[in-house]
Amino acid sequence: MKHTTVKRTRERISERRIRTIVLRVLAETKLCSIATVARGNRAHINTAFFAYSPNLELYFLSDPGSLHCRNLLANPSMAMTVFNSNQRWEAPGRGIQLFGVGRQARGHQGGVAEAIYATRFPAFAQWMKGTTPAERRQAAQLRSYALFRFMPRRVKILDEAEFGGAVFIVAAVRRHRISGGQARVELAWEATEWLVPGGSDHRVG
């Protein structure tokens, strides 16, 4: 019986190429899937709208009482997938998987999260101002929600038009502190994986 194996190449991918593709994927869609760890180490998944910063901090708005938010309170480990669902099966695919930790954005980070989220979703900012009765009702509901901050530590990229069919690029997300309390983010290549049907697992390149 034929099976699919993973070949790994030694060819490095530049940080600039990785960053360009990741930001392109994040820009072209506003919905994501979020995986969290439920009680008993059971998998849980949900969908949400998200916003992001140039430093690869991702934010989503949700009910703190929802299962995925309660999961994060107990265990901050989470993963996220982002891809355009309008892609055709026979066309080159593109999407990213992100792995890291998620927590509710509080204090200063809460203000940052709200500003970034409002920039991507102007209706959010408009409803929060509540200038009409309908908007005030929406604002009351939104205030019962909370913004959560996802900090990826690793990203896995599929961009078949850029790298070829069934090729995945794995990169570490490294955050370096600079002056003024700011952080510089580096997307450092770690591996290039190529899914090959019916072969043996070995290194190439």
C-alpha positions as CSV (number, residue, x, y, z in Angstrom):
1,M,0.0,0.0,0.0
2,K,1.4,3.4,-1.0
3,H,1.9,6.0,1.7
4,T,3.0,9.6,1.9
5,T,6.3,10.5,3.5
6,V,8.0,13.7,4.4
7,K,11.2,14.8,2.8
8,R,13.1,17.7,4.3
9,T,15.4,20.0,2.3
10,R,18.3,22.1,3.6
11,E,17.5,25.1,1.5
12,R,16.9,28.1,3.8
13,I,14.0,30.5,3.1
14,S,14.7,34.2,3.8
15,E,12.9,36.0,6.6
16,R,11.6,38.5,4.2
17,R,9.9,35.9,2.0
18,I,8.4,34.2,5.1
19,R,7.1,37.5,6.5
20,T,5.7,38.6,3.2
21,I,3.6,35.4,2.7
22,V,2.4,35.3,6.4
23,L,1.2,38.9,6.3
24,R,-0.4,38.3,2.8
25,V,-2.4,35.4,4.2
26,L,-3.5,37.4,7.2
27,A,-4.6,40.3,5.1
28,E,-6.7,38.3,2.6
29,T,-9.1,36.8,5.1
30,K,-10.7,37.9,8.4
31,L,-11.9,34.5,9.7
32,C,-9.8,31.9,11.5
33,S,-10.2,28.5,13.2
34,I,-9.0,28.3,16.8
35,A,-7.9,25.1,18.5
36,T,-7.7,24.9,22.3
37,V,-7.3,22.1,24.8
38,A,-10.4,21.2,26.8
39,R,-10.6,19.3,30.1
40,G,-9.2,15.8,29.9
41,N,-6.8,16.9,27.1
42,R,-9.7,16.8,24.6
43,A,-9.4,18.8,21.4
44,H,-11.8,21.8,20.8
45,I,-12.2,24.0,17.8
46,N,-14.1,27.2,17.0
47,T,-14.1,30.0,14.5
48,A,-13.7,33.8,15.0
49,F,-13.0,37.0,13.3
50,F,-9.5,38.2,14.0
51,A,-7.2,41.2,13.7
52,Y,-3.4,41.3,13.8
53,S,-0.5,43.6,14.3
54,P,2.7,43.9,12.1
55,N,4.5,42.2,15.0
56,L,2.3,39.1,14.5
57,E,0.1,39.5,17.6
58,L,-3.4,38.3,16.7
59,Y,-6.6,39.3,18.5
60,F,-10.1,37.9,18.6
61,L,-13.3,39.0,20.3
62,S,-15.3,36.4,22.2
63,D,-17.5,35.6,25.2
64,P,-15.2,34.9,28.2
65,G,-17.7,32.2,29.3
66,S,-17.4,30.3,26.0
67,L,-15.7,26.9,26.1
68,H,-12.7,28.0,24.1
69,C,-12.1,31.0,26.4
70,R,-12.5,28.9,29.5
71,N,-10.0,26.4,27.9
72,L,-7.4,29.2,27.5
73,L,-7.9,30.3,31.2
74,A,-6.9,26.7,32.3
75,N,-4.4,26.1,29.5
76,P,-3.1,28.9,27.3
77,S,-1.9,26.5,24.6
78,M,-3.7,27.2,21.3
79,A,-3.3,26.9,17.5
80,M,-4.9,28.8,14.7
81,T,-5.4,28.3,11.0
82,V,-6.0,31.1,8.5
83,F,-6.9,30.5,4.8
84,N,-9.1,31.8,2.1
85,S,-12.1,29.4,1.8
86,N,-12.8,30.5,-1.8
87,Q,-9.7,28.6,-3.0
88,R,-10.4,26.0,-5.7
89,W,-9.3,22.4,-5.0
90,E,-7.3,22.0,-8.2
91,A,-5.5,25.4,-7.8
92,P,-2.3,26.0,-5.8
93,G,-3.2,26.3,-2.2
94,R,-2.2,28.9,0.4
95,G,-2.7,29.1,4.1
96,I,-0.9,29.2,7.4
97,Q,-1.0,27.3,10.7
98,L,0.1,29.1,13.9
99,F,1.0,27.6,17.2
100,G,1.5,29.5,20.5
101,V,-0.4,30.8,23.5
102,G,-3.6,32.8,24.0
103,R,-4.8,34.9,26.9
104,Q,-7.3,37.7,27.6
105,A,-5.9,41.1,26.7
106,R,-6.0,43.2,29.9
107,G,-4.8,46.7,31.0
108,H,-2.5,48.4,28.4
109,Q,-2.7,45.3,26.1
110,G,-6.5,45.6,26.3
111,G,-6.3,49.1,24.9
112,V,-3.9,48.0,22.2
113,A,-6.1,45.1,21.2
114,E,-9.2,47.3,21.0
115,A,-7.4,49.8,18.7
116,I,-6.1,47.1,16.4
117,Y,-9.5,45.3,16.3
118,A,-11.4,48.6,15.6
119,T,-9.0,49.4,12.7
120,R,-9.8,46.1,11.0
121,F,-13.5,46.2,11.8
122,P,-14.7,49.8,11.8
123,A,-18.3,48.7,12.7
124,F,-16.9,47.6,16.0
125,A,-15.6,51.1,16.8
126,Q,-18.9,52.6,15.6
127,W,-21.1,50.3,17.7
128,M,-19.0,50.9,20.8
129,K,-19.6,54.6,20.5
130,G,-23.4,53.9,20.6
131,T,-24.8,57.0,18.8
132,T,-28.1,55.3,17.9
133,P,-30.4,53.1,19.9
134,A,-29.5,50.1,17.8
135,E,-25.7,50.8,18.2
136,R,-26.2,51.2,22.0
137,R,-27.8,47.7,22.1
138,Q,-24.9,46.3,20.1
139,A,-22.4,48.0,22.4
140,A,-24.1,46.6,25.5
141,Q,-23.6,43.1,24.0
142,L,-20.0,43.8,22.9
143,R,-19.1,45.0,26.4
144,S,-20.0,41.5,27.7
145,Y,-17.3,40.1,25.4
146,A,-13.5,40.3,25.8
147,L,-10.6,40.6,23.4
148,F,-8.0,37.8,23.5
149,R,-4.4,38.1,22.4
150,F,-2.7,35.2,20.6
151,M,1.1,35.1,20.5
152,P,2.4,32.6,17.9
153,R,5.6,30.9,18.6
154,R,5.8,28.9,15.4
155,V,4.2,29.1,12.0
156,K,3.7,26.6,9.2
157,I,3.1,28.0,5.7
158,L,1.6,26.4,2.6
159,D,2.0,28.6,-0.5
160,E,2.1,26.2,-3.5
161,A,2.4,29.0,-6.0
162,E,5.5,30.3,-4.2
163,F,7.2,27.0,-3.1
164,G,5.6,24.2,-5.1
165,G,3.0,21.6,-4.5
166,A,2.7,20.0,-1.0
167,V,5.7,22.0,0.3
168,F,5.4,23.4,3.9
169,I,7.7,26.0,5.4
170,V,8.2,25.9,9.1
171,A,9.4,29.1,10.9
172,A,10.0,30.1,14.5
173,V,8.5,33.3,15.7
174,R,11.2,35.0,17.8
175,R,10.5,38.2,19.7
176,H,13.4,40.5,20.6
177,R,13.1,43.4,23.0
178,I,14.2,46.8,21.8
179,S,14.2,50.3,23.4
180,G,11.0,51.8,24.7
181,G,9.5,48.4,25.6
182,Q,8.9,47.6,22.0
183,A,9.5,44.2,20.4
184,R,11.0,43.2,17.1
185,V,9.7,40.0,15.6
186,E,11.8,37.7,13.5
187,L,10.3,34.8,11.5
188,A,13.3,32.4,11.4
189,W,13.2,29.5,9.0
190,E,13.5,26.1,10.6
191,A,12.5,23.5,8.0
192,T,11.2,22.9,4.6
193,E,8.9,19.8,4.4
194,W,7.8,18.2,1.2
195,L,5.0,15.6,1.2
196,V,5.9,12.9,-1.3
197,P,3.6,9.9,-2.0
198,G,5.0,6.4,-2.0
199,G,8.6,7.1,-1.1
200,S,10.9,6.6,1.9
201,D,11.6,9.3,4.5
202,H,15.0,10.8,3.9
203,R,16.7,14.2,3.7
204,V,17.4,15.8,0.4
205,G,18.9,19.1,-0.9
